[in-house]
């Protein structure tokens, strides 16, 4: 019988190589330096997803990548932080490799640029490199001004762009003559995020520009074209997430599957329940996520049930600052929702403890709640064995995680 010998050296190399994808970029480079055969693999992993907030580090990285052009195909995600534009203009303007890095990274998928208007104002070649890049599928920009506006309208990647984030987190004089932002046609866009914008796209144009949109995230803005009932709307939209005033200004014209409200209701907080009712009535979701403080004692379900005739699944995220606040969870639920469920839950007190649960809403009006066959189409889980109230541990200790 023939015998088979195992190449243990090759096996060892494979095992070491398999470790690298699980390391941070810095650790991967250190690990790769221990063996010559690991260096190439480590470099590929380390340059795949990079973020810079220093002009010196960015300059060195750009020079390193351009020195060996074959490395550029491994760069997939690039983030340029606000700290880069804090240097004198004379230094910043002299950084030639940045635009070359973006232009030659042919496999670049995600690009995030803080203080975008300053970046593209100082570096015209960078603006042209971003606009002419054909393979970017996710683009995140802040401080959209006149120059950035022109760049957006000329994006070569617009037909295939899948995610767009516009966030006015950095206050920069934009010189836009109107209070609106013009967007190109984005036929493949799946996710749109608009945060803290002073210059806002016209609500009436969004659905026609991005007909395939599935997720819409909004915060701290108000749409200026406040027609009573905007006619055109998305057919594929599945999730809307935003704060109460923004959702009201959106004037949702038809029900959506999932609604996430970025609010943590507290006792005595200056928020208008009528606005929340309006947002819930317009969206009429089958799946709702909302946050409550553990100290919240208002009868939530009694107040808002009439605005939620289609609701089938409720996800409440509770924030507790004291472990004693949620000691008797059943009493708290009875006060908030009017019933005392039989359930088991895990509770680990952290500095800012969060846990959540799905609740199958029984007896609500407007849909046959006993028809489990439609769960998948209505935003709920496919499993039929769900209890009325099932508690899940907090996912990451943060409020309002996405589904």
C-alpha positions as CSV (number, residue, x, y, z in Angstrom):
1,X,0.0,0.0,0.0
2,X,1.5,3.4,-0.9
3,X,2.2,5.7,1.9
4,X,1.4,9.4,2.0
5,X,3.7,11.9,3.7
6,X,2.5,15.2,5.0
7,X,4.5,18.3,4.3
8,X,4.5,19.7,7.8
9,X,6.4,22.8,6.8
10,X,3.7,23.8,4.3
11,X,1.0,23.0,6.9
12,X,2.7,25.2,9.4
13,X,2.9,28.1,6.9
14,X,-0.8,27.7,6.1
15,X,-1.7,27.8,9.8
16,X,0.3,31.0,10.4
17,X,-1.2,32.6,7.3
18,X,-4.7,31.8,8.5
19,X,-4.1,33.8,11.7
20,X,-3.3,37.1,10.0
21,X,-6.9,38.0,8.9
22,X,-7.9,37.9,12.5
23,X,-5.3,40.5,13.6
24,X,-5.4,44.2,13.6
25,X,-3.4,45.9,10.9
26,X,-0.6,46.9,13.3
27,X,-0.4,43.4,14.9
28,X,-0.5,41.8,11.4
29,X,2.6,43.8,10.4
30,X,4.4,42.8,13.6
31,X,3.4,39.1,13.1
32,X,4.3,39.2,9.4
33,X,7.8,40.5,10.2
34,X,8.6,37.3,12.1
35,X,8.7,35.2,8.9
36,X,9.6,36.2,5.4
37,X,6.8,34.2,3.8
38,X,4.2,36.0,5.9
39,X,5.3,39.5,5.0
40,X,3.3,39.8,1.8
41,X,0.2,38.4,3.4
42,X,0.5,40.7,6.3
43,X,0.9,43.8,4.2
44,X,-2.1,42.9,2.1
45,X,-4.2,42.6,5.2
46,X,-2.8,45.7,6.9
47,X,-3.5,48.0,3.9
48,X,-7.0,46.6,3.2
49,X,-8.8,49.0,5.6
50,X,-7.0,52.1,6.7
51,X,-7.9,55.3,8.5
52,X,-5.8,58.4,8.9
53,X,-6.1,61.6,11.1
54,X,-2.5,62.8,10.6
55,X,-1.0,64.3,7.5
56,X,2.4,62.7,8.2
57,X,1.1,59.2,8.5
58,X,-1.1,59.6,5.4
59,X,1.9,60.9,3.4
60,X,4.1,58.0,4.4
61,X,1.4,55.5,3.6
62,X,0.7,57.0,0.2
63,X,4.4,56.9,-0.6
64,X,4.7,53.3,0.6
65,X,1.7,52.2,-1.5
66,X,2.8,54.0,-4.7
67,X,6.4,52.6,-4.4
68,X,5.0,49.2,-5.2
69,X,1.9,49.7,-7.3
70,X,0.8,46.0,-6.9
71,X,-0.1,46.8,-3.3
72,X,-2.8,49.3,-4.5
73,X,-5.3,46.6,-5.5
74,X,-5.5,45.5,-1.9
75,X,-6.7,48.8,-0.6
76,X,-10.5,48.5,-0.2
77,X,-11.5,51.0,2.5
78,X,-9.9,54.5,3.1
79,X,-10.9,57.0,5.8
80,X,-9.5,60.5,5.8
81,X,-10.1,62.2,9.2
82,X,-10.6,65.8,10.1
83,X,-7.2,66.1,11.8
84,X,-5.5,66.1,8.4
85,X,-6.8,69.5,7.4
86,X,-5.7,71.0,10.7
87,X,-2.2,71.6,9.3
88,X,-1.1,74.7,7.5
89,X,-2.4,75.0,3.9
90,X,1.1,75.2,2.5
91,X,1.9,71.8,4.0
92,X,-1.5,70.3,3.1
93,X,-1.4,71.6,-0.5
94,X,2.0,70.0,-1.1
95,X,0.8,66.4,-0.5
96,X,0.7,65.1,-4.0
97,X,0.5,61.4,-3.3
98,X,-3.0,61.5,-1.9
99,X,-4.8,62.0,-5.1
100,X,-2.6,59.5,-6.8
101,X,-3.4,57.0,-4.1
102,X,-7.1,57.4,-4.6
103,X,-6.9,57.4,-8.4
104,X,-4.7,54.3,-8.7
105,X,-6.5,52.2,-6.0
106,X,-8.6,50.5,-8.6
107,X,-10.3,48.1,-6.1
108,X,-11.3,50.9,-3.6
109,X,-14.8,50.2,-2.4
110,X,-15.4,52.6,0.6
111,X,-14.1,56.2,0.9
112,X,-14.8,58.5,3.8
113,X,-13.6,62.1,3.7
114,X,-14.1,64.4,6.7
115,X,-14.2,68.1,6.1
116,X,-14.7,67.3,2.5
117,X,-15.1,70.9,1.3
118,X,-11.7,71.8,2.6
119,X,-10.1,68.7,1.2
120,X,-11.3,69.2,-2.3
121,X,-10.8,72.9,-2.2
122,X,-7.1,72.5,-1.3
123,X,-6.5,69.4,-3.5
124,X,-8.2,69.8,-6.9
125,X,-6.6,66.6,-8.1
126,X,-8.2,64.7,-5.2
127,X,-11.6,66.1,-6.2
128,X,-11.0,64.8,-9.7
129,X,-9.7,61.5,-8.5
130,X,-12.8,60.9,-6.4
131,X,-15.2,62.0,-9.1
132,X,-13.6,59.8,-11.8
133,X,-13.3,56.6,-9.6
134,X,-15.6,54.0,-11.1
135,X,-15.5,51.3,-8.4
136,X,-16.5,53.0,-5.2
137,X,-19.7,51.5,-3.8
138,X,-19.8,53.3,-0.4
139,X,-19.1,57.1,-0.1
140,X,-19.2,59.2,3.1
141,X,-18.8,63.0,2.9
142,X,-19.2,65.8,5.4
143,X,-19.4,69.6,4.9
144,X,-20.9,69.6,1.5
145,X,-20.2,73.0,-0.2
146,X,-20.0,74.4,-3.7
147,X,-17.0,72.4,-4.8
148,X,-18.1,69.2,-3.2
149,X,-21.6,69.7,-4.8
150,X,-20.0,69.8,-8.2
151,X,-17.9,66.6,-7.4
152,X,-21.0,64.7,-6.3
153,X,-22.9,65.6,-9.5
154,X,-20.0,64.3,-11.6
155,X,-19.4,61.0,-9.8
156,X,-18.5,58.3,-12.2
157,X,-19.5,55.7,-9.7
158,X,-23.0,57.0,-9.4
159,X,-24.7,54.2,-11.4
160,X,-23.2,51.5,-9.1
161,X,-23.0,53.4,-5.8
162,X,-24.8,51.4,-3.0
163,X,-24.3,53.6,0.1
164,X,-24.1,57.4,0.5
165,X,-23.6,59.2,3.8
166,X,-23.8,63.0,4.0
167,X,-23.0,64.2,7.5
168,X,-22.5,67.9,8.5
169,X,-20.5,67.0,11.6
170,X,-17.8,69.5,10.7
171,X,-18.9,73.1,10.5
172,X,-17.4,74.7,7.4
173,X,-18.6,77.7,5.4
174,X,-20.0,76.0,2.3
175,X,-21.0,79.0,0.1
176,X,-24.0,77.2,-1.2
177,X,-26.5,79.8,-2.5
178,X,-29.5,77.7,-1.7
179,X,-30.4,75.6,1.3
180,X,-30.6,72.4,-0.8
181,X,-28.1,69.8,-2.1
182,X,-28.4,68.5,-5.6
183,X,-27.8,64.8,-6.1
184,X,-27.3,62.8,-9.3
185,X,-29.3,59.8,-10.3
186,X,-28.3,56.8,-8.1
187,X,-30.1,53.8,-9.5
188,X,-28.3,51.2,-7.4
189,X,-28.3,53.0,-4.1
190,X,-29.5,50.8,-1.2
191,X,-28.7,53.0,1.9
192,X,-28.9,56.7,2.3
193,X,-27.8,58.5,5.5
194,X,-28.4,62.2,6.0
195,X,-27.3,63.6,9.4
196,X,-27.2,67.2,10.7
197,X,-27.5,68.8,7.3
198,X,-28.2,72.5,6.9
199,X,-28.4,72.1,3.1
200,X,-30.8,69.3,2.5
201,X,-31.9,67.4,-0.7
202,X,-35.4,68.1,-1.8
203,X,-37.7,65.4,-0.4
204,X,-39.7,65.3,-3.6
205,X,-36.7,64.3,-5.7
206,X,-35.2,61.5,-3.5
207,X,-37.5,58.6,-4.6
208,X,-37.0,59.3,-8.3
209,X,-33.2,59.7,-8.0
210,X,-32.7,56.5,-6.0
211,X,-35.6,54.1,-6.7
212,X,-33.9,51.0,-5.3
213,X,-33.4,52.4,-1.8
214,X,-34.0,50.0,1.1
215,X,-32.7,51.8,4.1
216,X,-33.1,55.5,5.0
217,X,-31.3,57.0,8.0
218,X,-32.1,60.6,9.0
219,X,-31.1,62.8,12.0
220,X,-31.2,66.5,13.0
221,X,-32.6,67.9,9.8
222,X,-35.9,69.2,8.4
223,X,-37.1,68.8,4.8
224,X,-37.9,72.2,3.3
225,X,-40.3,71.1,0.6
226,X,-43.1,70.3,3.1
227,X,-45.9,69.3,0.7
228,X,-48.8,67.9,2.7
229,X,-48.7,64.6,0.9
230,X,-45.6,64.0,-1.3
231,X,-46.7,61.7,-4.1
232,X,-43.6,59.7,-5.2
233,X,-42.3,57.1,-2.7
234,X,-40.0,54.1,-2.7
235,X,-41.4,50.7,-3.5
236,X,-38.5,48.7,-2.0
237,X,-37.9,50.8,1.2
238,X,-37.7,48.5,4.2
239,X,-36.3,50.5,7.1
240,X,-36.5,54.1,8.2
241,X,-34.5,55.3,11.1
242,X,-34.5,58.8,12.6
243,X,-35.3,61.2,15.4
244,X,-38.9,62.4,15.9
245,X,-38.8,65.9,14.4
246,X,-37.0,64.6,11.2
247,X,-39.5,61.7,10.8
248,X,-42.4,64.2,11.1
249,X,-40.9,66.5,8.4
250,X,-40.4,63.5,6.1
251,X,-44.2,63.1,5.9
252,X,-44.1,59.4,5.3
253,X,-47.0,58.8,2.9
254,X,-47.4,55.0,3.2
255,X,-46.6,52.2,5.8
256,X,-43.1,50.8,6.1
257,X,-42.0,47.5,7.3
258,X,-39.5,48.6,10.0
259,X,-39.2,51.9,11.9
260,X,-36.4,52.7,14.3
261,X,-36.8,55.9,16.3
262,X,-33.6,57.4,17.7
263,X,-35.0,58.5,21.0
264,X,-34.7,57.4,24.6
265,X,-37.9,58.4,26.3
266,X,-37.4,59.8,29.8
267,X,-39.6,61.1,32.5
268,X,-40.0,64.9,32.3
269,X,-38.1,65.2,29.1
270,X,-39.1,68.1,26.8
271,X,-40.5,66.0,23.9
272,X,-43.9,66.3,22.3
273,X,-45.9,63.0,22.5
274,X,-48.1,64.4,19.7
275,X,-45.2,64.4,17.3
276,X,-44.3,60.8,18.1
277,X,-47.9,59.8,17.5
278,X,-47.8,61.5,14.1
279,X,-44.6,59.7,13.1
280,X,-46.0,56.4,14.2
281,X,-49.3,56.9,12.4
282,X,-47.7,57.8,9.1
283,X,-45.1,55.0,9.2
284,X,-47.5,52.4,10.7
285,X,-44.7,49.9,10.9
286,X,-45.0,46.1,11.4
287,X,-41.7,46.2,13.3
288,X,-40.8,49.1,15.7
289,X,-37.6,49.8,17.7
290,X,-37.6,52.5,20.4
291,X,-35.6,53.3,23.5
292,X,-36.8,53.8,27.1
293,X,-35.0,54.8,30.2
294,X,-35.5,52.3,33.0
295,X,-36.9,55.1,35.1
296,X,-39.6,55.8,32.5
297,X,-43.0,55.3,34.0
298,X,-45.5,56.6,31.4
299,X,-48.1,54.1,30.1
300,X,-46.4,53.7,26.7
301,X,-48.7,51.1,25.2
302,X,-51.9,52.8,26.3
303,X,-50.7,56.1,24.8
304,X,-49.4,54.9,21.4
305,X,-51.2,51.6,20.6
306,X,-53.9,53.3,18.6
307,X,-51.2,54.7,16.2
308,X,-49.8,51.2,15.5
309,X,-52.6,49.1,14.0
310,X,-50.2,47.0,11.9
311,X,-47.6,46.4,14.6
312,X,-46.5,42.8,15.0
313,X,-43.0,43.0,16.6
314,X,-41.9,45.5,19.2
315,X,-38.2,45.9,20.1
316,X,-37.7,48.0,23.2
317,X,-34.1,49.0,24.2
318,X,-33.9,49.8,27.9
319,X,-31.1,51.9,29.4
320,X,-30.5,51.5,33.1
321,X,-28.0,53.6,35.1
322,X,-28.6,51.7,38.3
323,X,-28.8,47.9,38.5
324,X,-31.6,48.2,41.0
325,X,-33.8,50.0,38.4
326,X,-34.6,46.8,36.5
327,X,-34.6,44.4,39.5
328,X,-38.2,43.6,39.0
329,X,-38.6,43.6,35.3
330,X,-42.1,42.2,35.3
331,X,-43.5,45.1,37.4
332,X,-41.8,47.6,35.0
333,X,-43.4,45.9,32.0
334,X,-46.8,45.8,33.6
335,X,-46.7,49.5,34.1
336,X,-45.4,50.3,30.6
337,X,-47.3,47.8,28.5
338,X,-50.2,46.8,30.7
339,X,-49.3,43.1,31.2
340,X,-47.1,40.9,33.3
341,X,-45.3,38.5,31.0
342,X,-43.7,35.2,32.0
343,X,-40.1,35.4,30.7
344,X,-36.5,34.7,31.5
345,X,-33.8,37.3,30.8
346,X,-30.2,37.9,31.3
347,X,-29.1,41.1,33.1
348,X,-25.5,42.1,33.6
349,X,-25.0,45.6,35.0
350,X,-22.4,47.7,33.2
351,X,-21.7,51.4,33.3
352,X,-24.5,51.9,30.8
353,X,-26.4,48.7,30.7
354,X,-28.7,48.0,27.7
355,X,-30.9,45.0,27.0
356,X,-33.7,44.5,24.6
357,X,-36.4,42.2,23.6
358,X,-38.8,41.4,20.8
359,X,-42.5,41.3,21.7
360,X,-45.0,39.7,19.4
361,X,-48.0,42.0,19.6
362,X,-51.2,40.1,20.1
363,X,-54.7,41.4,19.5
364,X,-53.7,44.6,17.6
365,X,-56.1,45.8,15.0
366,X,-55.6,46.0,11.3
367,X,-54.0,42.6,10.5
368,X,-54.6,39.0,11.3
369,X,-52.1,38.5,14.1
370,X,-52.6,34.7,14.1
371,X,-51.4,34.3,10.5
372,X,-47.8,33.3,11.1
373,X,-47.3,32.6,7.4
374,X,-46.8,36.3,6.7
375,X,-44.1,36.9,9.3
376,X,-41.3,37.1,6.8
377,X,-43.1,39.6,4.6
378,X,-44.0,41.8,7.5
379,X,-40.6,42.3,9.1
380,X,-40.8,39.6,11.7
381,X,-38.7,36.4,12.1
382,X,-39.6,33.3,10.2
383,X,-39.6,31.1,13.3
384,X,-43.0,30.2,14.6
385,X,-42.0,29.3,18.2
386,X,-41.5,32.9,19.5
387,X,-42.9,33.7,22.9
388,X,-44.9,36.7,23.5
389,X,-42.0,38.4,25.2
390,X,-38.4,37.2,24.8
391,X,-35.5,39.1,26.3
392,X,-32.2,39.4,24.5
393,X,-28.9,40.6,26.1
394,X,-27.7,44.0,24.8
395,X,-25.8,43.5,21.5
396,X,-22.9,45.9,22.1
397,X,-23.8,48.1,25.0
398,X,-25.0,50.8,22.6
399,X,-28.4,52.3,22.1
400,X,-30.3,51.5,18.9
401,X,-28.3,48.9,17.2
402,X,-29.7,48.0,13.7
403,X,-31.5,44.7,13.2
